[in-house]
């Protein structure tokens, strides 16, 4: 039974691409290091711990997409461990919404308009 469980864990971790797995591993390691410094357990399934980490991580100023990678890594680690993590907890949702709103996303730059000099170079 244990061997089958170990094999299923291997299949589950290989479900993501190599780059995603490396990003998740790095993000999870950061969460694992952070938790004990605040007296928290990484795999406790505690939405409050997740919310606190999100706030602390957002304070460091990463892009919202980087935050999403960390959120996904923490969620996947809990799922693989069979530990429930309530990502719909009202307080957690409010924290994540405020982080997204206050951090925002990078503005999309529009391409410069091609002037007559550029248009003349076209075949």
C-alpha positions as semicolon CSV with decimal commas, in nm:
position;residue;x (nm);y (nm);z (nm)
1;X;0,000;0,000;0,000
2;X;0,282;0,242;0,091
3;X;0,459;0,173;-0,238
4;X;0,142;0,253;-0,433
5;X;0,100;0,575;-0,234
6;X;0,460;0,678;-0,303
7;X;0,415;0,609;-0,674
8;X;0,097;0,814;-0,685
9;X;0,284;1,107;-0,524
10;X;0,551;1,081;-0,795
11;X;0,286;1,088;-1,069
12;X;0,116;1,385;-0,905
13;X;0,435;1,588;-0,884
14;X;0,518;1,510;-1,248
15;X;0,178;1,642;-1,360
16;X;0,335;1,988;-1,395
17;X;0,613;2,087;-1,633
18;X;0,973;2,111;-1,518
19;X;0,975;2,491;-1,499
20;X;0,649;2,497;-1,304
21;X;0,777;2,229;-1,066
22;X;1,095;2,427;-1,002
23;X;0,897;2,748;-0,942
24;X;0,659;2,569;-0,704
25;X;0,949;2,407;-0,519
26;X;1,122;2,743;-0,473
27;X;0,800;2,911;-0,362
28;X;0,719;2,630;-0,118
29;X;1,069;2,647;0,031
30;X;1,020;3,019;0,094
31;X;0,690;2,948;0,271
32;X;0,850;2,667;0,475
33;X;1,127;2,900;0,593
34;X;0,885;3,184;0,672
35;X;0,636;2,981;0,878
36;X;0,857;2,889;1,177
37;X;0,977;3,249;1,210
38;X;0,615;3,338;1,293
39;X;0,542;3,026;1,497
40;X;0,335;2,870;1,219
41;X;0,330;2,523;1,065
42;X;0,355;2,515;0,684
43;X;0,116;2,221;0,637
44;X;-0,144;2,314;0,897
45;X;-0,413;2,402;0,644
46;X;-0,457;2,734;0,823
47;X;-0,608;3,009;0,608
48;X;-0,486;3,272;0,853
49;X;-0,124;3,160;0,808
50;X;-0,173;3,178;0,432
51;X;-0,320;3,530;0,460
52;X;-0,032;3,646;0,681
53;X;0,223;3,506;0,437
54;X;0,046;3,674;0,146
55;X;0,063;4,013;0,320
56;X;0,427;3,970;0,419
57;X;0,523;3,853;0,071
58;X;0,330;4,137;-0,094
59;X;0,525;4,383;0,124
60;X;0,839;4,271;-0,059
61;X;0,693;4,410;-0,382
62;X;0,685;4,120;-0,628
63;X;0,460;4,119;-0,933
64;X;0,108;3,987;-0,881
65;X;0,198;3,693;-1,109
66;X;0,476;3,594;-0,866
67;X;0,226;3,601;-0,581
68;X;0,002;3,370;-0,781
69;X;0,286;3,121;-0,825
70;X;0,341;3,118;-0,448
71;X;-0,031;3,075;-0,383
72;X;-0,048;2,785;-0,628
73;X;0,259;2,618;-0,477
74;X;0,115;2,635;-0,125
75;X;-0,218;2,502;-0,247
76;X;-0,055;2,212;-0,436
77;X;0,161;2,118;-0,136
78;X;-0,150;2,096;0,080
79;X;-0,336;1,891;-0,181
80;X;-0,047;1,647;-0,223
81;X;-0,033;1,606;0,155
82;X;-0,409;1,548;0,176
83;X;-0,451;1,852;0,402
84;X;-0,747;2,080;0,343
85;X;-0,674;2,450;0,293
86;X;-0,983;2,670;0,273
87;X;-0,897;2,911;-0,007
88;X;-1,253;3,047;0,004
89;X;-1,226;3,167;0,366
90;X;-1,375;3,521;0,366
91;X;-1,079;3,684;0,542
92;X;-0,829;3,522;0,305
93;X;-1,030;3,626;0,002
94;X;-1,046;3,985;0,124
95;X;-0,671;3,993;0,187
96;X;-0,594;3,852;-0,159
97;X;-0,836;4,092;-0,327
98;X;-0,680;4,391;-0,154
99;X;-0,329;4,278;-0,244
100;X;-0,428;4,244;-0,609
101;X;-0,599;4,583;-0,607
102;X;-0,324;4,771;-0,425
103;X;-0,036;4,599;-0,603
104;X;-0,205;4,607;-0,939
105;X;-0,068;4,457;-1,253
106;X;0,193;4,591;-1,483
107;X;0,045;4,827;-1,741
108;X;0,050;4,698;-2,095
109;X;0,259;4,921;-2,317
110;X;0,112;4,998;-2,654
111;X;0,335;4,980;-2,955
112;X;0,437;5,312;-3,099
113;X;0,246;5,419;-3,405
114;X;0,442;5,362;-3,725
115;X;0,515;5,699;-3,886
116;X;0,556;5,770;-4,258
117;X;0,930;5,703;-4,242
118;X;0,873;5,350;-4,110
119;X;0,591;5,281;-4,356
120;X;0,819;5,370;-4,649
121;X;1,057;5,091;-4,545
122;X;0,788;4,827;-4,583
123;X;0,788;4,630;-4,913
